Amino acid sequence: MTLRVLVTGGAGFIGSHTADALLGRGYRVRILDNLQPRVHPHGKPAYLSPDLEFIQGDATDRRALERALAGVDYVMHLAAYQDYLPDFSTFVHVNTESAALIFELIVAHRLPVRKVVFASSQAVAGEGRYRCEEHGVILPEQRSLEQLERGDWEIKCPECHRVMESLLIDESICRPHTAYGISKYAIEMLAGTLGGRYGIPTASMRYTYVQGSRNSFFNAYSGICRSFALRILNGKAPICYEDGAQLRDYVNVADVAQANVVAMEAPPNGHVVLNVGGGKPITVLQFADIILRACVSNLEPVVPGSFRVGDTRHTVSDISAMQRLGWSPAVPVEQSVREYLDWMSAYRDTRPYLEEAERVMQQQNVVRAATVRR
């Protein structure tokens, strides 16, 4: 008997690649997606395989989710709301309530679901871990708005105020400081509590900065590759926030899809949280150089001293738990950039998307200028 997997958010960036990976493993795949216009303004994407069973509906809608859950063996709950906009309640409604509803329906209808894999985020860890030479390992609070406004970017020891060294972030760290991160942490708590109570194995996947094809550039949240590529291809230099020295952990979407499948197929073991990252720290300025070379551009990155409210200083994951399951990232950042540029090349006249995203970010006061340049 061929097993069936439900992928919520299956028309999206990570969801569609995960659906493809599942099809490649011989599963039957059903996807549930509401085709949110800000992500899919042209409707159902052409890249979806004809071998998929597609249901258009919202993961927060009880009837749609009941229909989607019927007869499935596994659930990949990847549907999520992601944005920089300050509509805080939407994060909790879409991300957390939909996760709770999955458990509610499984329990109510006694569905024989073997495991549920949830999309979490490294945003759950907040600023992660740092080491002070004098005071040892510290879990810092988020940087204050006042600190950022004076252009003071580094994480400092709360005791001696020295700049601290960032450390790899493991799965034990849970200090979210955004509504998005809080909504994802709530999913992890629901998975551990309800999954344990009702005997439903679960895995929560903490993705870092996912890159690659199909990453929508119709909304501002889509990430650094979208932002830099849109600017460069429209003759504008990429803008690096803060001082461009932020460390990031970029991972290819195909590697993420494989990680999802590995976690799903792993022997049931209660609830597990798993970091999924690229395994290599790269600064924002280094990423800008990579994409400029890929675009064969003579432009140079601009570092105007602005910052984005809610950003972490450094985020690099400890991926050893996933590696123990036999998974490791295989796609280098340079290839992720090429894949995105190749995919984006099919679109023409992208300037309006760039201008609209930048207008919204400024209008919502998400991007701000430091008053002092250091």
Backbone torsions as a table, in degrees:
resi	resn	phi	psi	omega
1	MET	NA	130.1	177.6
2	THR	-80.7	129.4	-178.3
3	LEU	-79.9	148.6	-178.3
4	ARG	-112.1	137.4	179.8
5	VAL	-120.6	132.3	171.4
6	LEU	-93.8	127.9	174.5
7	VAL	-115.3	106.8	174.4
8	THR	-78.5	146.2	-173.4
9	GLY	67.6	27.4	-172.6
10	GLY	-72.3	-10.2	175.8
11	ALA	-90.3	-7.0	-175.2
12	GLY	-85.3	-168.6	-173.8
13	PHE	-60.4	-67.6	-179.8
14	ILE	-72.1	-38.0	-177.1
15	GLY	-61.1	-43.9	-177.3
16	SER	-68.8	-38.5	177.0
17	HIS	-67.3	-36.5	176.8
18	THR	-66.7	-41.0	176.9
19	ALA	-59.6	-42.2	177.5
20	ASP	-62.8	-42.1	179.6
21	ALA	-63.7	-38.6	178.4
22	LEU	-66.9	-42.8	175.9
23	LEU	-59.3	-40.2	178.5
24	GLY	-63.9	-23.1	178.0
25	ARG	-91.2	1.5	175.5
26	GLY	92.0	8.8	177.9
27	TYR	-81.3	154.9	164.6
28	ARG	-85.6	136.7	-172.8
29	VAL	-126.0	129.0	173.5
30	ARG	-115.4	134.3	176.6
31	ILE	-118.2	145.5	174.8
32	LEU	-119.6	122.6	-178.6
33	ASP	-150.3	138.4	-179.8
34	ASN	-89.4	-0.1	-179.7
35	LEU	50.1	52.5	-179.0
36	GLN	-52.4	125.3	-171.6
37	PRO	-59.2	-29.7	-179.7
38	ARG	-71.0	-20.4	177.1
39	VAL	-101.2	-39.1	-177.2
40	HIS	-123.8	69.1	-176.9
41	PRO	-65.4	-18.2	-179.0
42	HIS	-104.6	14.6	177.1
43	GLY	85.4	-153.4	-175.6
44	LYS	-61.3	124.0	-176.0
45	PRO	-67.0	144.7	180.0
46	ALA	-70.5	-19.6	-176.8
47	TYR	-76.5	-7.4	179.9
48	LEU	-70.1	134.0	-178.5
49	SER	-66.4	141.3	175.6
50	PRO	-68.0	-11.9	179.1
51	ASP	-81.8	-5.9	178.7
52	LEU	-83.8	146.1	167.7
53	GLU	-91.2	121.2	-174.2
54	PHE	-109.8	128.8	172.7
55	ILE	-121.8	122.6	175.3
56	GLN	-88.4	120.1	-179.2
57	GLY	179.4	167.7	-175.4
58	ASP	-98.9	137.2	-179.4
59	ALA	-68.2	-12.7	176.0
60	THR	-92.3	-4.1	-178.8
61	ASP	-91.7	120.5	-172.9
62	ARG	-59.6	-46.2	-177.1
63	ARG	-66.7	-41.7	179.5
64	ALA	-63.9	-41.5	-178.8
65	LEU	-70.9	-36.5	175.7
66	GLU	-58.9	-46.0	179.6
67	ARG	-62.4	-42.3	-176.8
68	ALA	-69.1	-32.2	-177.4
69	LEU	-79.6	-16.0	-175.5
70	ALA	-61.2	121.5	172.5
71	GLY	77.0	15.9	179.9
72	VAL	-97.7	152.3	179.9
73	ASP	-97.8	-31.4	179.2
74	TYR	-134.8	156.3	175.7
75	VAL	-127.5	129.0	169.3
76	MET	-108.4	102.6	-177.5
77	HIS	-93.3	91.7	-175.7
78	LEU	-109.2	-7.7	178.0
79	ALA	-62.1	135.1	-177.6
80	ALA	-159.3	156.4	171.3
81	TYR	-103.4	125.4	-179.1
82	GLN	-134.5	129.8	177.4
83	ASP	-170.7	168.2	173.0
84	TYR	-96.7	-3.3	-176.3
85	LEU	-72.3	149.2	-175.6
86	PRO	-85.0	42.2	174.9
87	ASP	-94.8	74.3	-167.2
88	PHE	-61.7	-37.4	-177.1
89	SER	-66.0	-27.6	-178.8
90	THR	-65.8	-36.7	177.5
91	PHE	-58.4	-46.6	-178.0
92	VAL	-69.8	-42.4	-178.8
93	HIS	-61.5	-52.5	-175.2
94	VAL	-73.7	-48.9	-171.9
95	ASN	-78.6	-52.6	-172.6
96	THR	-81.8	-46.1	-177.7
97	GLU	-64.0	-36.0	178.5
98	SER	-65.4	-36.6	177.1
99	ALA	-64.9	-42.6	177.8
100	ALA	-62.9	-38.2	-179.1
101	LEU	-65.8	-35.1	176.4
102	ILE	-59.0	-49.0	177.6
103	PHE	-62.0	-42.0	-179.2
104	GLU	-57.5	-45.1	-177.5
105	LEU	-73.8	-38.5	177.0
106	ILE	-59.9	-44.1	-179.0
107	VAL	-70.6	-45.0	-176.5
108	ALA	-62.4	-38.9	-175.8
109	HIS	-103.6	6.2	179.2
110	ARG	50.2	49.1	-177.8
111	LEU	-74.5	136.3	-176.6
112	PRO	-82.6	51.9	179.9
113	VAL	-74.5	128.2	-175.2
114	ARG	-79.7	-32.9	179.8
115	LYS	-165.0	149.5	172.9
116	VAL	-120.3	126.1	176.1
117	VAL	-105.7	124.9	-176.9
118	PHE	-108.0	143.3	171.5
119	ALA	-82.3	112.3	172.1
120	SER	-106.0	-155.1	-176.2
121	SER	-160.9	150.8	173.9
122	GLN	-67.2	-10.3	174.0
123	ALA	-60.5	-20.9	176.9
124	VAL	-60.4	-32.1	-175.6
125	ALA	-82.6	-8.8	-178.1
126	GLY	59.3	-130.3	-179.0
127	GLU	-79.2	-4.3	174.6
128	GLY	74.4	-140.0	-175.5
129	ARG	-119.6	144.2	175.5
130	TYR	-136.4	159.9	177.1
131	ARG	-121.3	128.4	172.6
132	CYS	-98.4	135.9	-179.3
133	GLU	-57.9	-32.6	-176.6
134	GLU	-95.4	-37.7	-170.0
135	HIS	-110.7	5.8	174.0
136	GLY	79.3	-155.1	-175.1
137	VAL	-77.8	132.1	-176.9
138	ILE	-133.6	141.8	172.2
139	LEU	-101.1	98.9	-171.5
140	PRO	-77.1	157.8	169.8
141	GLU	-76.0	165.6	175.7
142	GLN	-65.7	152.9	177.7
143	ARG	-66.9	140.2	-178.5
144	SER	-74.8	156.3	176.2
145	LEU	-60.7	-37.6	179.6
146	GLU	-62.7	-40.7	178.3
147	GLN	-63.4	-45.0	-178.6
148	LEU	-67.2	-37.2	-178.9
149	GLU	-66.4	-22.4	176.3
150	ARG	-95.9	11.7	175.0
151	GLY	71.8	26.4	179.4
152	ASP	-101.3	98.8	-166.4
153	TRP	-89.6	-29.1	-167.8
154	GLU	-75.7	154.1	173.4
155	ILE	-82.6	126.7	-175.8
156	LYS	-119.6	152.0	179.4
157	CYS	-63.0	130.8	179.4
158	PRO	-68.7	-15.2	-179.0
159	GLU	-92.3	-52.2	-174.7
160	CYS	-109.5	-7.2	176.1
161	HIS	67.3	19.0	173.9
162	ARG	-80.8	152.0	174.1
163	VAL	-65.6	132.9	-177.3
164	MET	-102.2	160.7	178.1
165	GLU	-90.7	129.5	178.0
166	SER	-75.1	144.5	179.6
167	LEU	-118.7	162.3	175.1
168	LEU	-59.9	144.2	-177.2
169	ILE	-98.7	119.3	177.0
170	ASP	-97.8	176.4	-171.4
171	GLU	-74.0	-8.9	-179.1
172	SER	-78.1	-14.2	-173.6
173	ILE	-88.7	121.4	-178.1
174	CYS	-135.2	92.3	-178.9
175	ARG	-141.4	59.7	-176.9
176	PRO	-66.2	145.0	177.6
177	HIS	-131.1	18.1	171.6
178	THR	-127.8	158.7	177.4
179	ALA	-60.3	-36.7	177.7
180	TYR	-62.9	-49.2	-180.0
181	GLY	-62.0	-39.4	178.1
182	ILE	-63.5	-40.8	179.5
183	SER	-63.9	-34.7	179.0
184	LYS	-75.1	-37.3	176.0
185	TYR	-63.2	-38.2	177.6
186	ALA	-62.4	-36.3	175.7
187	ILE	-61.4	-45.7	179.5
188	GLU	-59.8	-41.0	179.5
189	MET	-67.0	-40.6	176.1
190	LEU	-62.6	-43.1	-178.8
191	ALA	-61.9	-46.4	-179.1
192	GLY	-66.7	-40.5	-175.3
193	THR	-79.0	-55.2	-177.1
194	LEU	-73.7	-38.1	177.0
195	GLY	-60.8	-42.6	178.2
196	GLY	-65.9	-41.3	-177.1
197	ARG	-65.4	-38.7	-173.8
198	TYR	-107.0	12.0	175.0
199	GLY	67.8	36.2	179.4
200	ILE	-109.2	107.8	178.2
201	PRO	-61.1	141.3	-177.0
202	THR	-141.4	155.9	172.7
203	ALA	-138.7	135.3	176.7
204	SER	-113.6	120.9	-172.3
205	MET	-100.6	113.4	179.0
206	ARG	-90.8	94.9	178.6
207	TYR	-77.6	146.8	170.9
208	THR	-94.7	-127.4	-173.0
209	TYR	-96.4	98.7	-172.0
210	VAL	-85.0	134.0	-176.0
211	GLN	-128.4	159.3	174.3
212	GLY	134.8	-172.7	-176.5
213	SER	-68.8	156.5	177.9
214	ARG	76.4	5.2	177.7
215	ASN	-76.8	107.6	-171.5
216	SER	-56.3	133.7	174.5
217	PHE	-105.7	19.0	179.8
218	PHE	-86.5	-12.1	175.1
219	ASN	-132.1	156.1	-169.6
220	ALA	-69.7	-19.6	-174.8
221	TYR	-73.0	-15.6	-167.5
222	SER	-56.9	-17.4	167.7
223	GLY	116.5	-176.4	-170.1
224	ILE	-65.8	-39.6	-177.8
225	CYS	-65.2	-42.4	177.9
226	ARG	-62.5	-48.2	-177.2
227	SER	-62.0	-49.6	-178.5
228	PHE	-66.3	-44.0	-177.0
229	ALA	-63.4	-44.4	-179.9
230	LEU	-60.9	-41.3	179.6
231	ARG	-67.2	-48.8	-176.0
232	ILE	-62.4	-44.8	-177.2
233	LEU	-71.6	-13.2	174.1
234	ASN	-107.3	21.8	172.5
235	GLY	76.8	17.7	-179.6
236	LYS	-115.1	145.3	179.5
237	ALA	-71.5	145.4	175.5
238	PRO	-66.8	140.5	179.6
239	ILE	-101.1	124.2	177.4
240	CYS	-102.0	122.6	179.1
241	TYR	-73.1	164.5	-176.5
242	GLU	52.7	-125.3	178.6
243	ASP	-110.0	6.3	179.8
244	GLY	77.6	1.1	-177.8
245	ALA	-93.3	5.8	178.8
246	GLN	-61.7	135.1	177.0
247	LEU	-89.6	133.7	179.2
248	ARG	-131.4	159.4	-175.5
249	ASP	-121.0	90.9	-173.7
250	TYR	-88.1	134.1	-178.0
251	VAL	-133.1	141.5	-179.0
252	ASN	-75.8	144.8	-176.3
253	VAL	-64.1	-30.4	176.9
254	ALA	-66.8	-37.4	175.6
255	ASP	-65.6	-38.6	177.7
256	VAL	-63.8	-43.5	178.6
257	ALA	-59.5	-42.9	178.0
258	GLN	-64.6	-38.3	177.6
259	ALA	-62.3	-40.1	177.7
260	ASN	-60.4	-43.5	-179.5
261	VAL	-67.6	-42.0	178.3
262	VAL	-59.3	-45.2	179.9
263	ALA	-64.5	-38.7	179.0
264	MET	-65.3	-40.5	-175.5
265	GLU	-84.0	-12.5	179.7
266	ALA	-62.4	148.5	179.6
267	PRO	-54.4	138.8	180.0
268	PRO	-55.4	134.4	-176.7
269	ASN	-150.8	55.2	-179.9
270	GLY	64.0	-128.1	177.8
271	HIS	-115.5	134.9	178.6
272	VAL	-133.8	140.8	174.0
273	VAL	-107.4	132.5	-173.2
274	LEU	-133.2	125.3	172.7
275	ASN	-75.7	138.8	176.6
276	VAL	-128.5	103.6	-177.0
277	GLY	-139.3	179.6	-176.0
278	GLY	-84.0	-13.1	176.6
279	GLY	77.5	8.4	-176.9
280	LYS	-146.2	119.3	178.7
281	PRO	-74.2	134.8	179.7
282	ILE	-136.7	133.8	177.4
283	THR	-76.5	160.5	177.6
284	VAL	-61.3	-39.5	177.8
285	LEU	-64.6	-38.9	176.3
286	GLN	-63.5	-40.3	178.0
287	PHE	-63.6	-40.3	177.8
288	ALA	-60.3	-41.8	178.5
289	ASP	-63.8	-39.5	179.8
290	ILE	-61.6	-46.4	-176.8
291	ILE	-74.5	-31.7	175.8
292	LEU	-64.7	-41.1	177.1
293	ARG	-64.7	-40.8	-179.9
294	ALA	-64.9	-31.9	178.8
295	CYS	-86.5	-2.7	-175.9
296	VAL	49.7	55.4	-175.8
297	SER	-110.9	144.6	175.6
298	ASN	-91.1	1.0	177.7
299	LEU	-67.3	159.4	175.6
300	GLU	-125.4	148.8	-179.7
301	PRO	-60.4	145.6	176.6
302	VAL	-107.4	133.4	179.0
303	VAL	-122.1	85.6	-171.8
304	PRO	-83.1	-2.4	-179.0
305	GLY	85.5	14.5	176.7
306	SER	-88.9	165.3	179.8
307	PHE	-143.4	162.4	-179.9
308	ARG	-111.2	123.8	-177.6
309	VAL	-61.6	129.5	177.7
310	GLY	98.2	-9.9	179.7
311	ASP	-69.6	148.4	170.3
312	THR	-87.3	160.5	178.5
313	ARG	-76.9	-56.0	179.3
314	HIS	-132.2	136.9	177.5
315	THR	-140.9	103.4	177.1
316	VAL	-135.2	124.1	-171.5
317	SER	-88.3	146.9	165.8
318	ASP	-85.7	112.9	-174.7
319	ILE	-104.5	19.0	-174.5
320	SER	-64.3	-31.5	179.7
321	ALA	-64.8	-42.8	176.2
322	MET	-66.6	-36.1	179.4
323	GLN	-65.2	-32.0	177.1
324	ARG	-68.4	-21.1	175.4
325	LEU	-86.2	-0.3	177.8
326	GLY	98.1	8.3	-179.3
327	TRP	-106.8	140.4	170.1
328	SER	-146.3	149.2	177.5
329	PRO	-65.7	138.1	-176.1
330	ALA	-116.4	-17.6	-172.7
331	VAL	-102.6	120.7	179.0
332	PRO	-71.4	160.5	-177.9
333	VAL	-59.0	-39.2	-179.3
334	GLU	-58.7	-38.8	178.7
335	GLN	-70.7	-38.4	177.2
336	SER	-58.4	-42.4	179.5
337	VAL	-64.3	-45.3	179.3
338	ARG	-61.0	-41.8	179.5
339	GLU	-61.1	-43.0	-179.3
340	TYR	-66.2	-43.5	-180.0
341	LEU	-64.3	-39.6	177.7
342	ASP	-62.6	-43.8	-179.7
343	TRP	-66.0	-41.1	-177.4
344	MET	-69.5	-23.6	-175.9
345	SER	-64.3	-18.0	179.1
346	ALA	-74.8	-13.4	-177.8
347	TYR	-99.7	142.6	-179.3
348	ARG	-115.5	156.3	176.5
349	ASP	52.3	64.5	-177.9
350	THR	-87.2	-6.6	-176.7
351	ARG	-55.5	-41.6	179.9
352	PRO	-58.2	-34.9	179.2
353	TYR	-67.8	-39.9	177.5
354	LEU	-62.6	-49.6	-175.8
355	GLU	-65.8	-39.2	-179.4
356	GLU	-67.3	-43.6	179.9
357	ALA	-61.7	-44.4	-179.2
358	GLU	-67.4	-36.2	178.5
359	ARG	-63.4	-45.3	-178.2
360	VAL	-65.2	-41.8	-179.7
361	MET	-61.7	-41.5	179.2
362	GLN	-70.7	-42.3	-177.8
363	GLN	-61.6	-39.7	-178.7
364	GLN	-83.6	1.3	178.9
365	ASN	61.4	30.4	176.9
366	VAL	-76.3	-40.5	176.3
367	VAL	-98.0	127.4	-177.9
368	ARG	-132.2	158.0	179.6
369	ALA	-98.9	136.5	173.1
370	ALA	-70.2	145.0	-179.5
371	THR	-81.4	-19.6	179.7
372	VAL	-130.0	128.1	175.7
373	ARG	-93.1	128.6	180.0
374	ARG	-101.0	NA	NA
